[in-house]
Amino acid sequence: MARIDALAPAFLVVGPVATADDVDNLRGYAFDVAEQMGHPTTYATHTDHSATDFAAVFVLGSVTDLRDAPTLVLVGEALAAGVPVLEPQGPQMAGRCDDCGQRQTIRTVTDEYGDITCATCRGEAVCTWCGDDADVSTEIVERGETWTPVHVGCVRGILPIAA
């Protein structure tokens, strides 16, 4: 199978980056977004990203509480360009996929019957190396500031980062 150009991140995650703990929290939130949404996710610790290169921007915390300049610049760019800026859902919205049990804390999606389904069970998650549907062999691998879902057998194509 031909490799698809899915290494380009689909989502950007922004939030506080003033301290090492802030960056660790942002990195963890980006992992959750990649895992639950089934697409590559980059966490922004600087403004060298363009929000228009992403399908959506996820904010760690509330937009009204943001104070870090890189985060404010990227959120402003996204809003001006019409890129969706998504705040975390409330804990009362969390649930588990009715098919596989994956915890859904980022964006809980229900079908027409009210059943919760994750991106993998909906068929929306793919391996970013080979392009095949994600499955139980899919892992979330960090490459630079991007978490990317890949099959265990495809990891060699992603890592290590080329110099």
Disulfide bonds with the S-S distance in Angstrom:
none
